[in-house]
């Protein structure tokens, strides 16, 4: 049975970000399509049998947040700045 799930995705700032999340979701065997928009901050996922945890993990592994998750921002946290630089680079490069 095919189902559709809409997930809020945080941290996307450009089409490259949307593409990264879309690729991560489409790599899941049970996902037939993923329409991801950085403008709305959502991913509309059509799947057959994927669990929310599988979807959430795929999004997190691509470097983004799910369903309004937030982490306290630490201005001295090197990995946060590296991830931010990485995301910005992909936004600029495409």
Backbone as CSV, one residue per row, in Angstrom:
resi,resn,N_x,N_y,N_z,CA_x,CA_y,CA_z,C_x,C_y,C_z
1,UNK,0.835,-1.172,0.000,0.000,0.000,0.000,0.889,1.248,0.000
2,UNK,0.586,2.175,-0.857,1.356,3.411,-0.957,0.776,4.459,-0.024
3,UNK,1.672,5.115,0.710,1.274,6.165,1.645,2.056,7.428,1.332
4,UNK,1.500,8.560,1.759,2.186,9.844,1.611,2.390,10.450,2.986
5,UNK,3.592,10.924,3.230,3.957,11.518,4.512,4.605,12.873,4.250
6,UNK,4.173,13.885,4.988,4.797,15.205,4.902,5.599,15.441,6.169
7,UNK,6.870,15.784,5.995,7.786,15.970,7.119,8.371,17.375,7.036
8,UNK,8.429,18.057,8.158,9.104,19.355,8.224,10.605,19.120,8.316
9,UNK,11.358,19.794,7.450,12.812,19.638,7.408,13.445,20.996,7.687
10,UNK,14.303,21.055,8.685,14.960,22.303,9.053,16.384,22.372,8.551
11,UNK,16.842,23.589,8.269,18.231,23.811,7.897,18.477,23.938,6.410
12,UNK,17.441,23.772,5.580,17.626,23.897,4.136,17.563,25.373,3.742
13,UNK,18.504,25.787,2.885,18.549,27.191,2.478,18.551,27.399,0.968
14,UNK,18.651,26.319,0.191,18.730,26.491,-1.263,18.280,25.218,-1.968
15,UNK,18.271,25.275,-3.314,17.886,24.109,-4.109,18.842,22.936,-3.897
16,UNK,20.113,23.239,-3.657,21.086,22.178,-3.400,20.743,21.402,-2.143
17,UNK,20.299,22.117,-1.123,19.876,21.465,0.123,18.686,20.553,-0.153
18,UNK,17.711,21.065,-0.896,16.529,20.274,-1.241,16.936,19.020,-2.003
19,UNK,17.867,19.185,-2.924,18.349,18.060,-3.721,19.051,17.018,-2.859
20,UNK,19.852,17.465,-1.894,20.537,16.529,-0.996,19.540,15.695,-0.209
21,UNK,18.521,16.349,0.341,17.511,15.635,1.125,16.725,14.692,0.220
22,UNK,16.365,15.169,-0.962,15.624,14.340,-1.909,16.415,13.089,-2.281
23,UNK,17.697,13.244,-2.551,18.549,12.096,-2.891,18.625,11.107,-1.744
24,UNK,18.763,11.622,-0.524,18.839,10.746,0.647,17.551,9.947,0.805
25,UNK,16.420,10.610,0.620,15.136,9.923,0.762,14.897,8.931,-0.368
26,UNK,15.229,9.328,-1.590,15.016,8.438,-2.733,15.950,7.235,-2.721
27,UNK,17.003,7.280,-1.906,17.903,6.127,-1.803,17.291,5.006,-0.964
28,UNK,16.232,5.322,-0.224,15.547,4.297,0.561,14.708,3.431,-0.375
29,UNK,14.831,2.117,-0.241,14.137,1.189,-1.139,12.622,1.356,-1.113
30,UNK,12.064,1.696,0.030,10.608,1.789,0.153,10.040,3.144,-0.251
31,UNK,10.906,4.096,-0.620,10.440,5.426,-1.034,10.345,5.455,-2.556
32,UNK,9.150,5.789,-3.066,8.978,5.869,-4.515,9.196,7.285,-5.037
33,UNK,8.946,8.305,-4.198,9.247,9.677,-4.606,9.337,10.577,-3.386
34,UNK,10.117,11.643,-3.540,10.257,12.636,-2.473,10.302,14.011,-3.115
35,UNK,9.321,14.839,-2.780,9.266,16.215,-3.278,9.687,17.115,-2.126
36,UNK,10.897,17.663,-2.214,11.482,18.428,-1.112,11.609,19.889,-1.522
37,UNK,11.184,20.790,-0.634,11.247,22.225,-0.917,11.915,22.966,0.229
38,UNK,12.999,23.688,-0.094,13.629,24.517,0.940,12.778,25.749,1.228
39,UNK,11.934,26.144,0.286,11.074,27.316,0.462,10.041,27.064,1.559
40,UNK,9.379,25.907,1.490,8.364,25.571,2.496,8.954,24.818,3.679
41,UNK,10.168,24.289,3.511,10.792,23.518,4.579,10.132,22.176,4.800
42,UNK,9.627,21.583,3.701,8.939,20.302,3.827,9.459,19.281,2.827
43,UNK,9.207,18.027,3.167,9.444,16.916,2.257,8.145,16.124,2.198
44,UNK,7.610,15.952,0.989,6.414,15.139,0.792,6.898,13.822,0.206
45,UNK,6.743,12.762,0.982,7.347,11.477,0.658,6.258,10.463,0.347
46,UNK,6.343,9.842,-0.829,5.448,8.755,-1.195,6.233,7.464,-0.999
47,UNK,5.682,6.572,-0.195,6.420,5.359,0.157,5.472,4.186,0.354
48,UNK,6.056,3.010,0.396,5.290,1.819,0.735,6.040,1.074,1.822
49,UNK,5.668,1.371,3.050,6.214,0.645,4.185,7.400,1.270,4.888
50,UNK,7.827,2.444,4.503,8.943,3.084,5.211,8.467,3.538,6.582
51,UNK,9.315,3.379,7.575,8.959,3.867,8.906,9.406,5.320,9.041
52,UNK,8.770,6.021,9.963,9.152,7.410,10.206,10.612,7.476,10.643
53,UNK,11.051,6.512,11.438,12.440,6.503,11.913,13.428,6.360,10.759
54,UNK,13.114,5.520,9.762,13.990,5.375,8.591,14.089,6.691,7.827
55,UNK,12.948,7.326,7.643,12.901,8.597,6.924,13.661,9.670,7.699
56,UNK,13.411,9.728,8.989,14.075,10.711,9.850,15.593,10.523,9.811
57,UNK,16.045,9.286,9.908,17.479,8.996,9.901,18.121,9.402,8.572
58,UNK,17.439,9.143,7.461,17.978,9.520,6.148,18.148,11.034,6.051
59,UNK,17.167,11.773,6.561,17.251,13.235,6.530,18.374,13.721,7.441
60,UNK,18.457,13.153,8.635,19.502,13.557,9.584,20.892,13.254,9.041
61,UNK,21.062,12.099,8.399,22.370,11.731,7.846,22.794,12.668,6.718
62,UNK,21.813,13.306,6.074,22.169,14.260,5.019,22.458,15.644,5.595
63,UNK,22.354,15.782,6.927,22.785,17.010,7.593,21.691,17.996,7.953
64,UNK,20.442,17.538,7.987,19.329,18.447,8.258,18.509,17.955,9.445
65,UNK,17.642,18.811,9.934,16.819,18.504,11.101,15.417,18.100,10.668
66,UNK,14.747,17.320,11.519,13.420,16.801,11.208,12.403,17.281,12.226
67,UNK,11.204,17.642,11.735,10.060,17.967,12.599,10.370,18.959,13.700
68,UNK,10.998,20.045,13.340,11.219,21.112,14.304,12.238,20.812,15.384
69,UNK,13.043,19.772,15.186,14.112,19.510,16.148,15.007,20.735,16.208
70,UNK,15.508,20.999,17.331,16.474,22.090,17.404,17.547,21.716,18.405
71,UNK,18.695,22.219,18.135,19.811,21.998,19.039,20.261,23.369,19.519
72,UNK,20.607,23.497,20.779,21.093,24.797,21.238,22.346,25.179,20.454
73,UNK,22.402,26.416,20.007,23.528,26.852,19.192,24.702,27.229,20.078
74,UNK,25.836,26.613,19.808,27.061,26.882,20.537,28.012,27.597,19.575
75,UNK,28.273,28.858,19.822,29.095,29.663,18.926,30.523,29.152,18.791
76,UNK,30.982,28.310,19.704,32.353,27.807,19.631,32.411,26.359,19.154
77,UNK,31.308,25.819,18.700,31.234,24.420,18.282,31.735,24.262,16.843
78,UNK,32.940,23.727,16.699,33.563,23.556,15.386,32.732,22.752,14.401
79,UNK,32.183,21.589,14.791,31.386,20.809,13.840,30.172,21.568,13.298
80,UNK,29.571,22.409,14.128,28.431,23.210,13.665,28.879,24.154,12.561
81,UNK,30.016,24.805,12.755,30.524,25.733,11.745,30.952,24.990,10.480
82,UNK,31.532,23.801,10.629,31.919,23.018,9.449,30.682,22.628,8.644
83,UNK,29.612,22.180,9.348,28.384,21.804,8.646,27.772,23.023,7.966
84,UNK,27.793,24.155,8.643,27.261,25.387,8.059,28.053,25.778,6.813
85,UNK,29.370,25.689,6.889,30.219,26.010,5.737,29.958,25.036,4.593
86,UNK,29.791,23.759,4.932,29.505,22.734,3.924,28.181,23.040,3.221
87,UNK,27.136,23.335,4.000,25.829,23.640,3.415,25.903,24.891,2.548
88,UNK,26.610,25.915,3.023,26.746,27.159,2.262,27.499,26.912,0.963
89,UNK,28.545,26.100,1.033,29.322,25.772,-0.172,28.420,25.139,-1.221
90,UNK,27.592,24.178,-0.798,26.717,23.511,-1.752,25.639,24.440,-2.282
91,UNK,25.236,25.414,-1.479,24.269,26.412,-1.961,24.894,27.274,-3.045
92,UNK,26.166,27.605,-2.884,26.852,28.464,-3.849,27.285,27.704,-5.096
93,UNK,27.759,26.472,-4.903,28.271,25.678,-6.011,27.120,25.068,-6.807
94,UNK,26.111,24.602,-6.086,24.939,24.013,-6.743,24.981,22.554,-6.854
